[in-house]
């Protein structure tokens, strides 16, 4: 558990650095609904577009890992543009419309 929290913090720091280059203001949020579904990071731009990011300290990802991202997509409707799980592997895997698992190293490519 401690490594997972550390990894989430590291990814947030990297995303904040990348966001500093953006010409569009970005807001970083967290999503949790009343049923306990959550998304680690939610990035919303000034146009209302939303990207959800989950961070997993695992080399494998399954469909159930996307439950929070699916709930976020439902809550945001058309404003939801992408849901990502960043994980410890080297392959990008699609998991449905606008949902992907991608290597953490994608942040630097």
N, C-alpha and C positions, 0 to 999 in steps of 0.2 A: 504494500500500500504506500509506503513512504517513497519508493522509487517512482510510482505512478504520479504522485503529487509533484515531485521534483521535475519529472518529465513535462507535465502540464505547464508548470511555471516556466521552464526553459522554452517550450514552444511559444507560449504567450510572449516572452521577451523577444524572441526572434520575429514573431509577427508584428510586434510593436515597432521594431527596427525597420522592417520592410514597409510598414504603413507610413513611416515618416517620409517616404519617397513619393507617396501618393499625392496627386493634385486634388483629389476628392477627399473631403473630411470623412474619417471613419470612426465609428463608435464601437467599443468592445464591451460586450455584455455576456451574461450567463442566462441560460433558459432552464426553468424548472416549472412543470405544471403541478396541479393539485394532486395528481396521481403518482408523483415522484419521478416522472420521466424528465431527464435532463440532458443538456448539451453543454460541454465544457466551455466552449467559446462561441459566441455569436457576434459576427461582424456585420454592422449595418452601415451603409453609405448614406450620404445626404439625400439620395433619391429614394431611399427606403428599401433598396435591394438588400437581401439578407443571405449570408453564408454561415452555415453551422459547421463547427469543427469539433470532433471528438479526438482525444489523444489516448492511444492504447500502448502500453508497454508490453505488447505481445506480438509474436510473429504470425499469428493467425487471427482472422476476423470472420465472423459469421453473420447471417442475416439478422439475428436477434440483437447484435451490437448496434444496429441502425434504428432501434425503436425510438430513442430520443430524437434523432434527426427526422424521422418520419412524423413524429408529433409536432416538431418545430415547423416542418413543411406544411402540415395541415393548418397550424395556427397562423402562418404567414401568407398562405395562398400563393398568388402570383408573384409576390415579392420575394419568395424563396428561390434563389438561383442555383445554389449548390450546397450539398452536404458531403463532408469529407470525414473519414476516419484516417488519421495519421497513425501509422503503426510501424513496427520494427521488421520490415521486410523490404524487398527490392522490386516488387511488382505492383502495378496499378490494376485494381480489380473493380469492374462495375458491379453495382448492387441495385440497379433499378434506375428509373429516370432521375437524373441529377444527383445520384448518390454513388460515391466511389470510396474505396479504400486505397490509400496512396502511401508510399514510404515517407517517413519523416524527412528523409534526405531531399524530398521534393522541394522543401523550403529553400534550398540552395542551388537548385538547377535552373 
